[in-house]
Amino acid sequence: MNRVIAAIILYNITFCAHADIFAIYRNPNGSTKWQYVANTTLSILILSLSIVAIFLLIANRRAGRANRELTDIKITLEERVAQRTASLIETTAHLKNREEYITSILESMPIMLIGLNHKMEIIQWNHVAETSTGRPIASVLGKNLWDAYAAITVTPEQVTQVLNSKQTLTIKHSQRDQYYFDITLYAVNDKGETGIVILVDDITKQMKAENKVAERDKMSAMGELASAMAYDMNLPLQSILTSLADAQTKLAPIDTHNEILPALKNACLSSQQASQIIQNLLDLASSSHNEKDAADVPKIMEQSIAVASTLFTDLSGLHFNQINITRHYHKNLPPIPCYQSELQQVFVRILRNAFHSLNRATQENPTIEIEISEFYDSLWIKIQHNGRVLSAAEQEDIFQPFFSISDRPPACRVEHRLSYSYFIITDHHDGQMAVTSNEDNGTNFHIQLPIK
C-alpha cells in the first residue's frame, strides 16, 4: 500500500515538474519564446561539448599513459629479445667452435676412427680412414660398414658383442715384420641409442722399433756369450796346437815313411783354422760400437778377403785360396761412416756363403767377382759367385733369423743364413741388402750404404 501511495505522489510531482519545464519558453498569450529555446539549446550543446571534451581529455591522458607504458614494455621486450638473441648467437657460436674443435681433433687423430650407429651404419669417418681406405666420407656415410669397407678385420659378431655388453674390446691384428694394428671397439650412448666407435691404430713403426731393440739386446747377449765361449775354447785349443807342434817335431826323425806327419800336419792346419775363427769372434766382440768412423770400403773388403783366406778351408775339398777373385773398385771412392769390424764381418759372412756354395758345386773355375761403385749419395757393393744357386725359397729365408716367413718348412739351413749381416747393414748402417740368384747370372749379393 505504501508503495502505491509513493508511486502516485512521485507521478504527480513528475507531471507538475514536466509542466513547469516548458513554462519559461511561453509567452502569456501562449506563443513560444524562441530566443529562450535557442539560448537553452546552445547552452545544453556547449555543456555537452564541454563534458565530451573533458572525457576526451581524460581518455587522451589515459591513452598517452597507456602508450608510454606500451612503449616501455616494447623497449623492455626488445632489450630482452636482443639479450636473448645475443646469448643465443654466443651459445651457437660457442657450440659451433666446440663442434669444429672436436671435429678437428677427430680429423687430426693419427689413427683411423669409424663411428657406427646401432644398425651398424657409418656415421663417422675421419681423415685417416679416408686416406687408408681411399673412400671419401660422402661415399660411406649411412652405409653398412662391411659394404663400404669389406677389408676391415672386425666382424659383425664382435660389434654385436660390444653393443650388448657395453664393454670395451681390443683386438690385435698383425703379420710379423710386415704390419701391426691395435683395434679398439667401445660403445657410446647418443639420445638413448647405443653406437660403436672403432679405433684402428697402426703401431707398425713402434713394434718394429721395439723388435729392433729386443733383437739388438739378444744380439748383444749372444755376442757376450760367444765371446766368453770363444775365450774358453781358445785356451785348450792353444794347448792342442802346442802339443801337435811338439809331436810333429819329435816324430819328424822317426816317421820316415810319412805315415803320421801328414795327419799331424792336417790336424795343425785345422787347429789353426779353428783358432783364427775364435780370434775373429773375439775381435768382433771387443770392437767398439760407440761411434762410426770414416773408413775406406775397398780396404775393409781386402781385409775381409784376407781373413776368409785363413778361415775357410775344406781339407777334402776346396780351399778359399783356390778361388779366382776378380775386383772392380771404382776410382776415388769416398770413405763412409761405419763400424769397421761389423762391416768386415758382413763381408766375411758373404764370402763364407760363397765359399760353401762353390765347394758344393761341380765348378771347374770357381770365381767370386766383387764390384764397389758410387751412385748418387750411396756406395753400392756387389759380390757375385758362380757356385750353387739359391732357390726362391732359400732367397726368401736367407735373411730371416731362425725361421721362415711362410708356413712351409725352412729352405735355408741356419748356419748358411745371413740374418745378422742383414741386421748390421739395415739397422746399424741404415742401408739395404738383397740377394738375387739364377743359373744365368749366378748368385749376387747387393749392399747399399749411405755415404753420409
C-alpha positions in Angstrom: 0.0 0.0 0.0 2.8 2.3 0.9 4.5 1.6 -2.5 1.3 2.6 -4.3 0.9 5.9 -2.5 4.6 6.7 -3.1 4.2 5.9 -6.8 1.1 8.3 -7.1 2.9 11.1 -5.3 6.0 10.7 -7.5 3.8 10.7 -10.6 2.1 13.9 -9.6 5.5 15.6 -8.8 6.9 14.5 -12.2 3.8 15.8 -14.0 4.0 19.1 -12.3 7.7 19.4 -13.0 7.1 18.4 -16.6 4.6 21.2 -16.9 6.9 23.8 -15.3 9.9 23.0 -17.5 8.4 24.5 -20.7 6.6 27.4 -19.0 9.5 29.7 -19.3 9.5 29.2 -23.0 5.9 30.5 -23.5 4.6 34.0 -23.6 1.4 34.8 -21.6 -0.5 34.6 -24.8 0.8 31.0 -25.3 3.3 31.7 -28.0 6.8 30.2 -27.9 9.8 32.2 -26.8 12.3 31.1 -29.5 15.1 33.1 -28.2 14.9 31.3 -24.9 14.7 28.0 -26.7 17.8 28.8 -28.8 19.8 30.0 -25.8 18.9 26.9 -23.8 19.7 24.6 -26.7 23.0 26.3 -27.2 23.8 26.1 -23.5 23.0 22.5 -23.4 25.1 21.9 -26.6 28.1 23.8 -25.1 27.7 21.9 -21.8 27.6 18.6 -23.7 30.6 19.5 -25.8 32.5 20.6 -22.6 31.6 17.3 -21.0 32.7 15.4 -24.1 35.9 17.4 -24.3 36.6 16.7 -20.6 36.1 13.0 -21.2 38.2 13.1 -24.4 41.0 14.9 -22.5 40.8 12.3 -19.8 40.8 9.5 -22.4 43.7 11.1 -24.2 45.7 11.3 -21.0 44.9 7.7 -20.3 45.8 6.7 -23.8 49.1 8.6 -23.6 49.9 6.9 -20.3 49.0 3.6 -21.9 51.1 4.3 -24.9 54.0 5.3 -22.7 53.6 2.0 -20.8 53.3 0.1 -24.0 56.4 1.8 -25.3 58.3 1.0 -22.2 57.1 -2.6 -22.4 58.1 -2.7 -26.1 61.6 -1.3 -25.2 61.9 -3.8 -22.4 60.8 -6.7 -24.7 63.2 -5.6 -27.4 66.1 -5.4 -24.9 65.2 -8.9 -23.6 64.9 -10.2 -27.2 68.2 -8.6 -28.1 69.8 -10.1 -25.0 68.3 -13.5 -25.7 69.4 -13.2 -29.3 72.9 -12.2 -28.4 73.1 -15.0 -25.8 71.7 -17.5 -28.4 74.2 -16.3 -31.0 77.0 -16.6 -28.5 75.9 -20.0 -27.4 75.5 -21.1 -31.1 79.0 -19.7 -31.9 80.4 -21.5 -28.8 78.7 -24.8 -29.8 80.0 -24.3 -33.3 83.5 -23.7 -32.1 83.3 -26.7 -29.8 82.0 -28.8 -32.7 84.7 -27.6 -35.0 87.3 -28.2 -32.3 86.0 -31.8 -31.7 85.9 -32.3 -35.5 89.4 -31.0 -35.8 90.5 -33.4 -33.0 88.9 -36.3 -34.8 90.4 -35.3 -38.2 93.9 -34.8 -36.8 94.0 -38.1 -34.8 96.8 -40.2 -36.3 94.5 -43.3 -36.1 91.6 -44.5 -38.1 88.2 -43.6 -36.4 84.9 -45.1 -37.5 81.6 -44.4 -35.8 78.6 -46.8 -36.2 75.0 -46.5 -35.1 73.0 -49.4 -33.6 72.2 -50.5 -37.2 76.0 -50.8 -37.9 75.8 -47.9 -40.4 78.7 -45.5 -40.7 78.1 -42.1 -39.0 81.7 -41.0 -38.5 84.7 -41.4 -40.8 87.8 -39.4 -40.2 90.6 -38.2 -42.5 92.9 -41.2 -41.7 90.0 -43.5 -42.6 89.7 -41.7 -45.9 93.4 -41.9 -46.6 93.8 -45.6 -45.5 90.8 -46.9 -47.4 90.7 -44.5 -50.3 87.0 -43.9 -49.7 85.8 -40.2 -49.0 83.3 -39.7 -46.2 80.5 -38.8 -48.6 80.6 -42.2 -50.2 80.4 -44.2 -47.0 78.0 -42.2 -44.7 74.9 -44.2 -43.9 76.2 -47.4 -45.4 76.8 -50.7 -43.7 80.4 -50.9 -42.6 81.2 -54.1 -44.4 79.6 -52.9 -47.6 81.7 -49.7 -47.5 84.9 -51.3 -46.3 84.9 -55.1 -46.7 88.7 -55.4 -45.9 88.3 -54.5 -42.2 89.2 -57.3 -39.9 86.4 -56.6 -37.4 83.5 -59.0 -37.6 79.7 -58.2 -37.1 79.7 -60.7 -34.2 82.4 -58.6 -32.4 80.5 -55.4 -32.9 77.3 -57.0 -31.7 79.2 -58.3 -28.6 80.3 -54.8 -27.7 76.8 -53.4 -28.3 75.2 -55.9 -26.0 77.9 -56.0 -23.3 78.8 -52.3 -23.3 82.4 -53.4 -22.6 85.5 -52.3 -24.5 87.1 -54.9 -26.8 90.7 -54.7 -28.0 91.8 -56.8 -31.0 95.5 -57.4 -32.0 95.9 -57.9 -35.7 99.5 -58.4 -37.1 101.7 -60.1 -39.6 105.2 -60.5 -38.3 107.7 -57.9 -39.6 105.0 -56.6 -42.0 102.2 -54.8 -40.1 100.8 -54.5 -36.6 97.4 -53.0 -35.7 95.6 -52.4 -32.4 91.8 -52.3 -33.0 89.6 -51.0 -30.1 85.8 -51.1 -30.0 83.8 -49.3 -27.4 80.1 -48.5 -27.0 78.7 -44.9 -26.8 75.2 -43.6 -25.9 73.5 -40.9 -28.0 70.0 -39.9 -27.2 69.2 -43.2 -25.7 70.7 -45.1 -28.7 73.9 -47.1 -28.4 76.5 -46.8 -31.1 80.0 -48.1 -31.6 83.3 -46.3 -32.1 86.1 -48.3 -33.8 89.7 -47.1 -33.4 92.3 -48.7 -35.7 95.8 -47.8 -34.6 98.7 -48.6 -36.9 101.6 -49.4 -34.5 103.9 -51.0 -37.1 106.7 -48.5 -36.6 106.5 -48.7 -32.8 106.5 -52.5 -32.9 109.4 -52.7 -35.4 111.4 -50.3 -33.2 110.7 -52.4 -30.2 111.6 -55.6 -32.1 114.8 -54.0 -33.2 115.7 -53.1 -29.6 114.8 -56.6 -28.5 116.8 -58.1 -31.3 119.7 -55.8 -30.5 119.6 -56.9 -26.9 119.6 -60.5 -28.0 122.5 -60.0 -30.3 124.4 -58.2 -27.6 123.7 -61.1 -25.2 124.7 -63.6 -27.9 127.9 -61.6 -28.5 128.8 -61.7 -24.9 128.1 -65.5 -24.8 130.1 -66.1 -28.0 133.0 -64.0 -26.7 133.1 -66.0 -23.4 132.8 -69.3 -25.2 135.5 -68.3 -27.7 137.8 -67.3 -25.0 137.3 -70.5 -23.1 137.7 -72.6 -26.2 140.9 -70.8 -27.2 142.8 -71.9 -24.1 142.6 -75.7 -24.7 142.9 -75.2 -28.5 146.2 -73.4 -28.0 147.3 -76.2 -25.8 146.4 -78.7 -28.5 148.3 -76.7 -31.1 151.4 -76.6 -28.9 151.2 -80.4 -28.3 150.7 -81.1 -32.0 153.7 -78.9 -32.9 155.9 -80.7 -30.3 154.7 -84.1 -31.5 155.4 -83.1 -35.1 159.0 -82.0 -34.2 159.7 -85.2 -32.2 158.2 -87.6 -34.8 159.9 -86.0 -37.8 163.2 -88.1 -37.5 161.3 -91.3 -36.7 158.4 -91.2 -39.3 160.5 -92.0 -42.4 157.5 -93.3 -44.3 155.4 -90.1 -43.8 152.5 -92.1 -42.3 152.0 -89.9 -39.2 153.3 -86.5 -40.1 150.7 -85.7 -42.8 147.9 -86.4 -40.3 149.6 -84.2 -37.7 150.0 -81.5 -40.4 146.3 -81.6 -41.2 145.5 -81.5 -37.5 147.7 -78.5 -37.0 146.1 -76.8 -40.0 142.6 -77.4 -38.7 143.5 -76.2 -35.3 145.0 -73.0 -36.7 141.8 -72.5 -38.7 139.7 -73.0 -35.5 142.0 -70.6 -33.7 141.5 -68.0 -36.4 137.7 -68.4 -36.2 137.8 -67.9 -32.4 140.1 -64.9 -32.7 137.7 -63.4 -35.3 134.9 -63.8 -32.8 137.0 -62.2 -30.0 137.9 -59.3 -32.3 134.2 -58.7 -33.2 133.1 -58.9 -29.5 135.8 -56.4 -28.4 135.1 -53.9 -31.2 133.6 -50.5 -30.2 130.1 -49.5 -31.2 130.0 -46.1 -29.7 130.7 -44.0 -32.8 131.1 -44.6 -36.5 134.4 -44.0 -38.2 135.0 -42.9 -41.7 136.5 -45.9 -43.5 137.7 -47.0 -46.9 135.3 -49.8 -48.0 137.7 -51.4 -50.5 140.3 -51.6 -47.8 137.8 -53.3 -45.5 136.9 -55.7 -48.3 140.6 -56.6 -48.8 140.9 -57.3 -45.1 137.8 -59.5 -45.2 139.3 -61.5 -48.1 142.5 -62.0 -46.1 140.5 -63.2 -43.1 138.4 -65.5 -45.3 141.6 -67.0 -46.8 142.7 -68.1 -43.3 139.3 -69.3 -42.1 137.7 -71.2 -45.0 139.5 -74.4 -46.0 138.0 -77.8 -46.6 140.7 -80.4 -46.3 138.8 -82.8 -48.5 137.6 -80.2 -51.0 138.1 -76.5 -51.9 140.5 -74.1 -50.3 139.5 -70.4 -50.4 142.9 -69.5 -51.8 141.9 -71.6 -54.9 139.0 -69.3 -55.7 139.6 -66.8 -58.5 138.6 -63.4 -57.1 138.0 -60.5 -59.5 137.9 -57.0 -58.2 136.2 -54.0 -59.8 136.8 -51.0 -57.5 135.8 -47.6 -58.9 138.3 -44.8 -58.5 138.1 -42.0 -56.0 135.5 -43.8 -53.8 134.7 -41.6 -50.8 135.1 -43.0 -47.2 131.8 -43.7 -45.5 130.9 -43.6 -41.7 130.6 -47.2 -40.5 131.5 -49.7 -37.8 134.5 -51.2 -39.5 134.6 -54.5 -37.6 130.9 -55.1 -38.2 131.2 -54.3 -41.9 134.1 -56.7 -42.1 132.0 -59.4 -40.5 129.3 -58.8 -43.1 131.8 -59.3 -46.0 133.4 -62.3 -44.3 129.9 -63.9 -43.9 129.0 -63.3 -47.5 132.4 -64.7 -48.6 131.8 -67.7 -46.4 128.4 -68.3 -48.0 130.0 -68.0 -51.5 132.8 -70.5 -50.4 130.3 -73.2 -49.3 128.2 -72.7 -52.5 131.3 -73.1 -54.6 132.5 -76.1 -52.6 129.1 -77.8 -53.1 129.1 -77.1 -56.9 130.9 -79.0 -59.6 132.6 -75.9 -60.8 136.0 -76.1 -62.6 136.7 -72.4 -62.4 135.3 -71.1 -59.0 135.0 -67.4 -59.2 134.0 -64.5 -57.0 133.5 -61.1 -58.5 133.5 -58.0 -56.3 132.3 -54.6 -57.5 132.3 -51.4 -55.4 130.9 -48.2 -57.0 129.4 -44.9 -56.1 125.9 -43.9 -57.3 124.3 -40.7 -56.2 124.6 -40.5 -52.4 125.3 -44.2 -51.8 128.0 -46.7 -52.1 127.0 -49.9 -53.9 128.7 -53.3 -53.3 128.0 -56.4 -55.3 129.5 -59.8 -54.5 128.8 -62.4 -57.2 129.8 -66.1 -57.4 129.2 -68.9 -59.8 128.5 -71.6 -57.2 125.3 -73.4 -56.5 122.4 -71.1 -57.0 119.8 -70.4 -54.3 116.2 -71.5 -54.8 113.4 -68.9 -54.5 112.6 -70.3 -51.0 116.2 -70.0 -49.9 116.3 -66.4 -51.1 113.2 -65.8 -49.1 114.7 -67.4 -45.9 118.3 -66.4 -46.1 117.9 -63.1 -44.2 115.4 -64.4 -41.6 116.6 -65.3 -38.1 116.0 -69.0 -37.5 112.5 -69.1 -39.0 110.7 -68.8 -42.3 108.1 -66.1 -43.0 105.8 -68.7 -44.6 104.1 -71.8 -43.4 106.4 -74.1 -45.4 109.4 -75.8 -43.8 112.6 -73.7 -43.8 114.5 -74.0 -47.0 117.8 -72.4 -45.8 119.8 -74.0 -43.1 120.5 -71.9 -40.0 124.3 -72.0 -40.5 124.0 -70.6 -44.0 121.7 -67.7 -43.2 122.8 -64.0 -43.1 120.3 -62.6 -40.7 122.9 -60.9 -38.5 124.7 -59.4 -41.6 121.3 -58.1 -42.8 120.7 -56.6 -39.3 124.1 -54.9 -39.3 123.5 -53.3 -42.7 119.9 -52.3 -42.3 119.8 -51.3 -38.6 123.4 -50.2 -37.7 124.2 -48.6 -41.0 120.8 -47.5 -42.4 121.5 -49.4 -45.6 119.9 -52.0 -47.8 120.8 -55.6 -48.5 119.3 -58.1 -51.1 120.1 -61.2 -53.0 119.3 -62.5 -56.5 120.2 -65.9 -57.8 119.7 -67.8 -61.0 121.6 -70.1 -63.4 122.3 -67.4 -65.9 123.8 -64.8 -63.7 124.9 -66.8 -60.6 124.3 -65.6 -57.1 124.6 -61.8 -56.4 124.6 -60.1 -53.0 123.8 -56.4 -53.3 124.6 -53.9 -50.5 123.7 -50.2 -50.5 125.4 -48.0 -47.9 124.7 -44.2 -47.5 127.8 -42.1 -47.9 126.7 -39.5 -45.2 
